[in-house]
């Protein structure tokens, strides 16, 4: 006697609903839903007092590990950087004099085209002509050639000695840094409407101490503590590695603009700390995937 299987209307409906649900979940994951290409973005503060040979060592080191780099304290090497970039196939944006040019941005010409660029004066930390000098937020908008996507890179260097275990020091330089952090956030918000955003730099605030204390005008609260969409750092996403980027402090960051999953075109997939520098800072290089 032949055995016959009967499906009820209710069972068929449940099966169809499960198929739709699985399909919806899969389509909501950008990494699984689209082809991607990879690139790396880095940051390194190359101490301005290094010898020329040590400066070249550090520049070539970070350039060998990333495709897009934010540099700090390099304004006194602007002429050399112009020649180096031209000879090695890199774009360079280092505007103005020593202070403004210090937060230079470089990118490989083989991977990026330059669409736009700019520099925003933030403040003089202790007043005009005083030490430490004026601060700027510099940025370049690129087209990532392989994906066709727009990526804006923002680079900055906050003044030092502004926090103690995450607590702000009551100094003019601290108020300057607070204004710089807010300016970086506003610039990132503005540029995220045009495409993907990466923020890099020596922010002189330790990640763990800042997150623990949670001062309202320092990077953790300004950039990361709020709901998406917002900036997220390499340390937030993948934890602290090594002993620090400057002594025992993790103060050199790479952020990206993290969106809700359905709208995420680019995401950070990991990072490494780049040791072996002659500078008093180690570098940070973050890996990114971006949809075609």
C-alpha positions in Angstrom: 0.0 0.0 0.0 1.5 3.3 -1.1 2.1 5.9 1.7 0.9 9.4 0.9 2.1 12.6 2.8 -0.5 15.4 3.2 0.5 19.0 4.0 -2.0 21.2 5.7 -2.6 24.8 4.7 -1.4 25.9 8.1 1.9 24.0 7.7 2.5 25.4 4.2 1.9 28.9 5.4 4.3 28.5 8.3 7.0 27.1 6.0 6.6 30.0 3.6 6.8 32.5 6.4 10.0 31.0 7.7 11.6 31.2 4.2 10.6 34.9 3.9 12.1 35.6 7.4 15.4 34.0 6.6 15.7 35.8 3.3 15.0 39.1 5.1 17.6 38.5 7.7 20.2 37.6 5.1 19.5 40.7 3.0 19.9 43.0 6.1 23.6 42.0 6.5 25.7 44.2 4.2 28.8 42.0 4.4 26.9 39.0 3.1 24.7 40.8 0.6 27.2 42.6 -1.6 30.7 42.2 -3.1 33.3 44.2 -1.2 36.8 45.5 -1.7 39.4 46.2 1.1 41.7 49.0 2.0 43.6 50.2 5.1 43.6 53.6 6.9 46.3 54.6 9.3 47.4 57.3 11.7 50.8 58.2 13.1 52.2 61.1 15.1 55.8 61.5 13.9 57.6 63.5 16.6 58.7 66.8 15.1 62.1 66.7 16.8 63.3 63.5 15.0 66.3 63.5 12.8 65.6 63.4 9.1 66.6 59.8 8.8 64.3 58.7 11.7 61.4 60.8 10.2 61.9 59.0 6.8 62.0 55.7 8.6 58.6 56.3 10.3 57.0 57.8 7.2 58.0 54.8 5.1 56.9 52.4 7.8 53.3 53.7 8.1 53.1 54.1 4.3 54.0 50.4 3.8 51.1 49.3 5.9 48.2 51.6 4.8 46.6 53.1 1.7 45.3 56.2 3.5 47.2 57.9 6.3 46.7 60.8 8.7 50.0 62.3 10.0 50.6 64.6 13.0 53.5 67.0 13.8 54.9 66.9 10.2 54.5 70.6 9.3 58.2 71.3 9.5 58.7 68.6 6.8 56.2 69.9 4.3 58.7 70.5 1.5 60.2 67.0 1.9 56.6 65.5 2.0 55.8 67.2 -1.2 58.7 65.6 -3.0 58.2 62.2 -1.3 54.6 62.1 -2.3 55.4 63.1 -5.9 58.1 60.5 -6.2 56.2 57.6 -4.6 52.7 58.0 -6.1 50.8 59.5 -3.1 48.4 62.4 -2.8 49.4 64.9 -0.1 47.3 67.6 1.6 49.4 69.8 3.9 47.9 73.3 3.7 49.3 76.6 5.1 52.3 77.0 7.4 53.9 74.7 9.9 51.0 74.5 12.3 48.2 74.0 9.7 50.3 71.6 7.6 51.2 69.5 10.6 48.0 67.4 10.3 48.8 66.2 6.8 46.8 63.6 4.9 48.3 61.2 2.3 46.7 58.6 0.1 47.8 56.3 -2.7 47.1 57.6 -6.1 46.6 54.1 -7.4 43.6 53.6 -5.0 42.1 57.0 -4.5 41.2 60.1 -6.5 40.9 63.5 -4.8 37.5 65.2 -5.1 37.8 68.0 -2.6 39.7 69.2 0.5 39.7 71.7 3.2 41.1 73.0 6.5 39.2 74.4 9.5 40.9 76.6 12.1 39.8 75.6 15.6 41.6 77.9 18.1 44.9 79.1 19.5 45.3 77.0 22.5 46.8 79.6 24.9 46.3 82.6 22.7 47.9 83.9 19.4 51.6 83.0 19.2 51.6 81.1 22.5 52.8 77.5 23.0 51.2 75.1 22.2 50.3 76.5 18.7 47.0 76.8 16.9 44.9 73.7 16.0 43.3 72.8 12.7 41.0 70.0 11.5 42.0 69.0 8.0 40.1 66.8 5.6 40.2 65.3 2.1 37.3 63.8 0.1 38.4 60.9 -2.1 36.8 58.6 -4.6 37.8 55.0 -3.9 38.6 53.8 -7.3 37.8 50.1 -7.0 34.3 50.7 -5.4 33.5 54.1 -6.8 32.5 55.2 -3.3 33.2 58.6 -1.8 35.3 58.4 1.4 36.2 61.6 3.4 39.2 61.4 5.7 39.4 63.9 8.5 42.6 64.3 10.5 43.4 66.2 13.7 45.9 66.5 16.6 44.5 67.7 19.9 46.8 69.5 22.3 48.5 67.5 25.1 48.1 67.6 28.9 44.3 68.0 28.9 43.3 65.1 31.0 44.2 63.1 34.1 42.7 59.6 34.3 40.0 60.8 32.0 39.3 64.0 34.1 39.7 67.3 32.3 42.4 69.7 33.4 41.0 73.3 34.0 43.3 75.0 31.4 42.8 77.1 28.3 44.3 74.3 26.2 41.6 71.9 27.5 38.9 74.3 26.3 40.6 74.4 22.9 40.6 70.6 22.7 36.9 70.5 23.7 36.1 72.9 20.8 38.2 70.7 18.5 36.4 67.5 19.4 33.1 69.2 18.8 34.3 70.6 15.5 35.4 67.1 14.4 32.0 65.7 15.3 30.2 68.4 13.3 32.5 67.9 10.3 31.9 64.2 10.4 28.2 64.7 10.5 28.4 67.1 7.6 30.5 64.8 5.5 28.6 61.6 6.2 25.8 63.0 4.0 28.3 62.8 1.1 29.6 59.3 1.6 31.7 57.3 4.0 33.8 59.0 6.8 37.0 58.2 8.5 38.5 60.3 11.4 42.1 59.8 12.6 44.6 61.5 14.9 46.4 61.9 18.1 43.6 63.1 20.4 45.7 63.0 23.6 42.9 61.4 25.6 43.3 57.8 26.8 40.5 55.6 25.6 39.9 53.5 28.7 40.2 56.4 31.1 37.9 58.5 29.0 35.3 55.8 28.7 35.4 55.1 32.5 35.1 58.7 33.6 32.9 59.8 30.7 33.5 63.6 30.6 30.8 65.1 28.4 33.2 67.1 26.1 35.8 64.4 25.5 35.9 61.9 22.6 34.1 59.0 24.2 30.9 61.0 24.9 31.2 63.3 21.9 31.9 60.6 19.3 31.0 57.1 20.6 28.6 56.9 23.5 25.5 57.9 21.6 23.2 55.7 19.5 23.8 55.0 15.9 24.5 56.5 13.5 27.7 57.8 15.0 31.5 57.5 15.0 33.1 54.3 16.4 36.8 53.8 17.1 39.1 50.9 16.6 39.5 50.5 20.4 35.7 50.5 20.9 35.1 47.8 18.2 38.1 45.6 18.7 39.5 46.4 22.1 42.9 47.8 23.2 46.0 46.0 21.9 49.5 46.2 23.3 50.5 48.5 26.1 49.4 51.7 24.4 50.2 54.0 21.5 52.0 56.6 23.6 53.6 55.0 26.6 50.8 53.1 28.4 48.0 55.3 26.9 45.8 54.5 23.9 45.5 58.0 22.5 45.9 57.6 18.7 42.6 56.7 17.0 41.0 55.6 13.8 37.2 56.1 13.7 34.6 55.5 11.0 31.0 56.6 10.7 29.0 53.5 11.7 25.4 53.4 10.5 22.4 51.1 11.1 23.2 47.7 9.4 20.8 48.2 6.5 22.6 51.4 5.5 26.2 50.4 6.2 28.3 50.6 3.1 31.7 50.6 4.7 32.8 48.9 8.0 36.0 48.4 10.0 37.1 44.8 10.0 40.0 45.0 12.4 43.1 46.9 13.3 46.8 46.6 14.3 49.1 48.8 16.3 52.3 49.6 14.3 55.4 49.4 16.5 59.0 49.8 15.7 58.7 53.6 15.1 61.4 56.1 16.0 58.7 58.5 17.2 57.3 58.6 20.7 54.0 57.3 19.3 53.2 53.9 17.7 50.9 54.0 14.7 47.4 52.5 14.2 46.2 50.9 11.0 42.6 49.8 10.6 41.3 47.5 7.9 38.1 48.4 6.0 35.7 46.7 3.6 33.6 48.8 1.3 30.8 47.7 -1.0 31.2 47.9 -4.8 
